[in-house]
Amino acid sequence: IAGTRHEIKTPDKANATYSAGLLIPLRDDDADYPAVLLGNYILGAGTLASRLGVRIRQQEGLSYGVSSAFAASSWEPRASFSITAICNPQNMARLEVCVKEELQRLMRDGITAEELDKARQGYLESLKVSRSSDSAITGTLTSLRHLDRTMLWQAEMEKKIRALTPETVNAALRKHIDPAKLTVVAAGDFDAKPAGG
């Protein structure tokens, strides 16, 4: 399905919201899942240290909050990829250009070995930290049991993440994420005059 763009007018709201997303026929036990997961982590899972965060927040100063998300079902081939950001309504056009350029750059140039190493370390460390919380580990065990899985499944997933290469991540991203198929929704008061007239 070709991508579409929708605009929602929200008069008198100070901020505008950008949301973009697509559905992917992928389960969390698919061979490409770990690669897309880490690719998304590099693109925008972190507001500050991701590609979107560096470009849109730090370099362009367009948004305090920009991120991407990727989640896959354990039951059926249905995964979602999304990008969200909040900005001044007057900056929406520039924000959309920057998101598009970063996605195109990711697909064209791919990720580097250094980016992958940092993302892998950060992601695996976050899993380790989450296991130090009783409530988090209880939630993990409950979810795994519901799926008839054990912590061995989690250990295998982490092993697959450690084995990723830039080539496997780039191939998986190009296979599953097509920027031309994104559905984009921009909501804001785009008719408002800038402060001072």
C-alpha atoms as a printed R data frame, in Angstrom:
    type eleno elety resid chain resno      x       y      z
1   ATOM     1    CA   ILE     A     1  0.000   0.000  0.000
2   ATOM     2    CA   ALA     A     2  1.394   3.366 -0.967
3   ATOM     3    CA   GLY     A     3  2.133   5.865  1.767
4   ATOM     4    CA   THR     A     4 -0.294   8.675  2.516
5   ATOM     5    CA   ARG     A     5 -0.218  11.982  4.383
6   ATOM     6    CA   HIS     A     6 -3.059  13.345  6.487
7   ATOM     7    CA   GLU     A     7 -3.378  16.695  8.231
8   ATOM     8    CA   ILE     A     8 -5.547  17.348 11.269
9   ATOM     9    CA   LYS     A     9 -6.283  20.939 12.280
10  ATOM    10    CA   THR     A    10 -6.127  21.587 16.027
11  ATOM    11    CA   PRO     A    11 -6.861  25.314 16.485
12  ATOM    12    CA   ASP     A    12 -5.228  27.146 19.377
13  ATOM    13    CA   LYS     A    13 -2.905  24.288 20.348
14  ATOM    14    CA   ALA     A    14  0.651  25.414 21.029
15  ATOM    15    CA   ASN     A    15  2.338  22.223 19.804
16  ATOM    16    CA   ALA     A    16  1.942  20.100 16.720
17  ATOM    17    CA   THR     A    17  2.350  16.336 16.575
18  ATOM    18    CA   TYR     A    18  3.978  14.293 13.833
19  ATOM    19    CA   SER     A    19  3.193  10.576 13.628
20  ATOM    20    CA   ALA     A    20  4.245   8.163 10.916
21  ATOM    21    CA   GLY     A    21  4.015   4.423 10.731
22  ATOM    22    CA   LEU     A    22  3.563   1.223  8.826
23  ATOM    23    CA   LEU     A    23  2.693  -2.401  9.493
24  ATOM    24    CA   ILE     A    24  5.151  -5.169  8.634
25  ATOM    25    CA   PRO     A    25  4.361  -8.895  8.220
26  ATOM    26    CA   LEU     A    26  6.881 -10.023 10.860
27  ATOM    27    CA   ARG     A    27  6.726 -11.986 14.139
28  ATOM    28    CA   ASP     A    28  9.133 -11.735 17.047
29  ATOM    29    CA   ASP     A    29 10.567 -15.165 16.197
30  ATOM    30    CA   ASP     A    30 11.323 -14.204 12.578
31  ATOM    31    CA   ALA     A    31 15.001 -14.402 11.595
32  ATOM    32    CA   ASP     A    32 14.990 -10.678 10.720
33  ATOM    33    CA   TYR     A    33 13.427  -9.526 13.992
34  ATOM    34    CA   PRO     A    34 16.661  -8.893 15.981
35  ATOM    35    CA   ALA     A    35 18.153  -6.938 13.073
36  ATOM    36    CA   VAL     A    36 15.116  -4.673 12.637
37  ATOM    37    CA   LEU     A    37 14.973  -4.211 16.419
38  ATOM    38    CA   LEU     A    38 18.568  -2.938 16.553
39  ATOM    39    CA   GLY     A    39 18.128  -0.915 13.368
40  ATOM    40    CA   ASN     A    40 15.206   0.890 14.966
41  ATOM    41    CA   TYR     A    41 17.249   1.409 18.144
42  ATOM    42    CA   ILE     A    42 19.879   3.199 16.059
43  ATOM    43    CA   LEU     A    43 17.324   5.245 14.117
44  ATOM    44    CA   GLY     A    44 15.239   6.600 16.937
45  ATOM    45    CA   ALA     A    45 14.726   4.520 20.058
46  ATOM    46    CA   GLY     A    46 16.670   7.096 22.071
47  ATOM    47    CA   THR     A    47 15.566  10.725 22.044
48  ATOM    48    CA   LEU     A    48 19.122  12.058 22.380
49  ATOM    49    CA   ALA     A    49 21.580   9.474 21.082
50  ATOM    50    CA   SER     A    50 19.706   8.171 18.023
51  ATOM    51    CA   ARG     A    51 19.984   9.388 14.447
52  ATOM    52    CA   LEU     A    52 16.605  11.114 14.653
53  ATOM    53    CA   GLY     A    53 17.461  12.602 18.033
54  ATOM    54    CA   VAL     A    54 20.794  13.975 16.873
55  ATOM    55    CA   ARG     A    55 19.406  15.411 13.644
56  ATOM    56    CA   ILE     A    56 16.017  16.744 14.699
57  ATOM    57    CA   ARG     A    57 16.620  17.732 18.311
58  ATOM    58    CA   GLN     A    58 20.314  18.519 18.576
59  ATOM    59    CA   GLN     A    59 21.264  19.790 15.097
60  ATOM    60    CA   GLU     A    60 18.013  21.303 13.835
61  ATOM    61    CA   GLY     A    61 16.440  22.254 17.185
62  ATOM    62    CA   LEU     A    62 12.990  21.335 15.875
63  ATOM    63    CA   SER     A    63 11.705  19.067 18.644
64  ATOM    64    CA   TYR     A    64 12.378  18.203 22.266
65  ATOM    65    CA   GLY     A    65 10.857  14.784 21.774
66  ATOM    66    CA   VAL     A    66 11.398  12.635 18.694
67  ATOM    67    CA   SER     A    67 11.642   8.860 18.614
68  ATOM    68    CA   SER     A    68 10.893   5.741 16.640
69  ATOM    69    CA   ALA     A    69  9.408   2.473 17.865
70  ATOM    70    CA   PHE     A    70  9.292  -1.097 16.628
71  ATOM    71    CA   ALA     A    71  7.182  -3.902 18.092
72  ATOM    72    CA   ALA     A    72  6.287  -7.340 16.777
73  ATOM    73    CA   SER     A    73  3.565  -9.763 17.772
74  ATOM    74    CA   SER     A    74  4.462 -13.164 19.220
75  ATOM    75    CA   TRP     A    75  1.277 -14.662 17.789
76  ATOM    76    CA   GLU     A    76  0.949 -13.528 14.201
77  ATOM    77    CA   PRO     A    77  3.072 -11.877 11.492
78  ATOM    78    CA   ARG     A    78  2.177  -8.321 12.481
79  ATOM    79    CA   ALA     A    79  4.785  -5.778 13.494
80  ATOM    80    CA   SER     A    80  4.553  -2.009 13.692
81  ATOM    81    CA   PHE     A    81  7.158   0.638 12.984
82  ATOM    82    CA   SER     A    82  6.460   4.233 13.939
83  ATOM    83    CA   ILE     A    83  8.046   7.661 14.319
84  ATOM    84    CA   THR     A    84  6.643  10.402 16.555
85  ATOM    85    CA   ALA     A    85  7.669  13.963 17.311
86  ATOM    86    CA   ILE     A    86  6.271  17.126 18.874
87  ATOM    87    CA   CYS     A    87  7.173  20.512 17.426
88  ATOM    88    CA   ASN     A    88  6.097  24.095 16.879
89  ATOM    89    CA   PRO     A    89  3.428  24.022 14.141
90  ATOM    90    CA   GLN     A    90  5.575  26.408 12.069
91  ATOM    91    CA   ASN     A    91  8.377  23.791 12.070
92  ATOM    92    CA   MET     A    92  6.290  20.864 10.827
93  ATOM    93    CA   ALA     A    93  7.344  21.106  7.181
94  ATOM    94    CA   ARG     A    94 11.036  21.156  8.110
95  ATOM    95    CA   LEU     A    95 10.589  18.305 10.579
96  ATOM    96    CA   GLU     A    96  8.939  16.160  7.911
97  ATOM    97    CA   VAL     A    97 11.829  16.835  5.523
98  ATOM    98    CA   CYS     A    98 14.387  15.869  8.188
99  ATOM    99    CA   VAL     A    99 12.599  12.608  9.047
100 ATOM   100    CA   LYS     A   100 12.384  11.713  5.370
101 ATOM   101    CA   GLU     A   101 16.058  12.507  4.797
102 ATOM   102    CA   GLU     A   102 17.189  10.439  7.791
103 ATOM   103    CA   LEU     A   103 15.126   7.459  6.694
104 ATOM   104    CA   GLN     A   104 16.451   7.734  3.153
105 ATOM   105    CA   ARG     A   105 20.022   8.005  4.454
106 ATOM   106    CA   LEU     A   106 19.504   4.924  6.628
107 ATOM   107    CA   MET     A   107 18.208   2.913  3.675
108 ATOM   108    CA   ARG     A   108 20.819   4.228  1.242
109 ATOM   109    CA   ASP     A   109 23.975   4.223  3.373
110 ATOM   110    CA   GLY     A   110 23.030   1.759  6.095
111 ATOM   111    CA   ILE     A   111 24.447   1.649  9.599
112 ATOM   112    CA   THR     A   112 28.120   1.526 10.531
113 ATOM   113    CA   ALA     A   113 29.919  -1.076 12.617
114 ATOM   114    CA   GLU     A   114 30.522   1.568 15.288
115 ATOM   115    CA   GLU     A   115 26.820   2.460 15.447
116 ATOM   116    CA   LEU     A   116 25.904  -1.208 15.730
117 ATOM   117    CA   ASP     A   117 28.425  -1.846 18.502
118 ATOM   118    CA   LYS     A   118 27.161   1.110 20.552
119 ATOM   119    CA   ALA     A   119 23.510   0.207 19.990
120 ATOM   120    CA   ARG     A   120 24.079  -3.433 20.847
121 ATOM   121    CA   GLN     A   121 25.901  -2.512 24.046
122 ATOM   122    CA   GLY     A   122 23.223  -0.006 25.062
123 ATOM   123    CA   TYR     A   123 20.309  -2.304 24.268
124 ATOM   124    CA   LEU     A   124 21.755  -5.355 26.022
125 ATOM   125    CA   GLU     A   125 22.697  -3.242 29.026
126 ATOM   126    CA   SER     A   126 19.117  -1.949 29.243
127 ATOM   127    CA   LEU     A   127 17.865  -5.548 29.329
128 ATOM   128    CA   LYS     A   128 20.340  -6.361 32.077
129 ATOM   129    CA   VAL     A   129 19.242  -3.348 34.121
130 ATOM   130    CA   SER     A   130 15.570  -4.253 33.675
131 ATOM   131    CA   ARG     A   131 16.279  -7.702 35.119
132 ATOM   132    CA   SER     A   132 17.449  -6.062 38.357
133 ATOM   133    CA   SER     A   133 13.850  -4.999 39.070
134 ATOM   134    CA   ASP     A   134 11.591  -7.593 40.681
135 ATOM   135    CA   SER     A   135  8.509  -6.206 38.966
136 ATOM   136    CA   ALA     A   136 10.198  -6.195 35.542
137 ATOM   137    CA   ILE     A   137 11.506  -9.748 35.850
138 ATOM   138    CA   THR     A   138  8.082 -10.899 37.055
139 ATOM   139    CA   GLY     A   139  6.503  -9.297 34.015
140 ATOM   140    CA   THR     A   140  9.056 -10.918 31.705
141 ATOM   141    CA   LEU     A   141  8.516 -14.356 33.232
142 ATOM   142    CA   THR     A   142  4.746 -13.962 33.017
143 ATOM   143    CA   SER     A   143  4.905 -12.964 29.353
144 ATOM   144    CA   LEU     A   144  7.269 -15.813 28.516
145 ATOM   145    CA   ARG     A   145  5.096 -18.361 30.328
146 ATOM   146    CA   HIS     A   146  2.008 -17.094 28.502
147 ATOM   147    CA   LEU     A   147  3.860 -17.817 25.239
148 ATOM   148    CA   ASP     A   148  5.130 -21.187 26.472
149 ATOM   149    CA   ARG     A   149  8.668 -19.798 26.489
150 ATOM   150    CA   THR     A   150 11.374 -19.669 29.152
151 ATOM   151    CA   MET     A   151 14.317 -17.387 29.889
152 ATOM   152    CA   LEU     A   152 16.261 -19.571 27.457
153 ATOM   153    CA   TRP     A   153 14.238 -17.924 24.687
154 ATOM   154    CA   GLN     A   154 15.404 -14.524 25.953
155 ATOM   155    CA   ALA     A   155 18.995 -15.767 26.174
156 ATOM   156    CA   GLU     A   156 18.817 -17.004 22.569
157 ATOM   157    CA   MET     A   157 17.455 -13.641 21.433
158 ATOM   158    CA   GLU     A   158 20.368 -11.852 23.093
159 ATOM   159    CA   LYS     A   159 22.767 -14.294 21.442
160 ATOM   160    CA   LYS     A   160 21.254 -13.408 18.049
161 ATOM   161    CA   ILE     A   161 21.641  -9.700 18.820
162 ATOM   162    CA   ARG     A   162 25.322 -10.216 19.700
163 ATOM   163    CA   ALA     A   163 25.837 -11.991 16.359
164 ATOM   164    CA   LEU     A   164 24.382  -9.178 14.225
165 ATOM   165    CA   THR     A   165 26.576  -7.494 11.621
166 ATOM   166    CA   PRO     A   166 26.017  -4.181  9.817
167 ATOM   167    CA   GLU     A   167 25.241  -6.191  6.686
168 ATOM   168    CA   THR     A   168 22.477  -8.247  8.305
169 ATOM   169    CA   VAL     A   169 20.901  -5.178  9.929
170 ATOM   170    CA   ASN     A   170 21.030  -3.152  6.709
171 ATOM   171    CA   ALA     A   171 19.530  -6.006  4.674
172 ATOM   172    CA   ALA     A   172 16.676  -6.486  7.156
173 ATOM   173    CA   LEU     A   173 15.880  -2.763  7.309
174 ATOM   174    CA   ARG     A   174 15.804  -2.473  3.520
175 ATOM   175    CA   LYS     A   175 13.615  -5.554  3.265
176 ATOM   176    CA   HIS     A   176 10.997  -4.523  5.818
177 ATOM   177    CA   ILE     A   177 10.941  -0.707  6.085
178 ATOM   178    CA   ASP     A   178  9.940   1.228  2.992
179 ATOM   179    CA   PRO     A   179  9.796   5.007  3.627
180 ATOM   180    CA   ALA     A   180  7.476   5.381  0.627
181 ATOM   181    CA   LYS     A   181  4.834   3.284  2.419
182 ATOM   182    CA   LEU     A   182  4.655   5.352  5.602
183 ATOM   183    CA   THR     A   183  1.309   6.753  6.623
184 ATOM   184    CA   VAL     A   184  2.028  10.240  7.997
185 ATOM   185    CA   VAL     A   185 -0.307  12.258 10.192
186 ATOM   186    CA   ALA     A   186  0.479  15.870 11.073
187 ATOM   187    CA   ALA     A   187 -1.778  17.490 13.661
188 ATOM   188    CA   GLY     A   188 -1.518  21.122 14.712
189 ATOM   189    CA   ASP     A   189 -2.640  24.713 14.358
190 ATOM   190    CA   PHE     A   190 -0.884  25.312 11.056
191 ATOM   191    CA   ASP     A   191 -2.855  28.486 10.340
192 ATOM   192    CA   ALA     A   192 -1.620  30.288 13.452
193 ATOM   193    CA   LYS     A   193  0.561  33.329 12.937
194 ATOM   194    CA   PRO     A   194  4.058  33.249 14.454
195 ATOM   195    CA   ALA     A   195  4.541  35.188 17.694
196 ATOM   196    CA   GLY     A   196  5.019  38.894 16.992
197 ATOM   197    CA   GLY     A   197  2.729  38.941 13.980
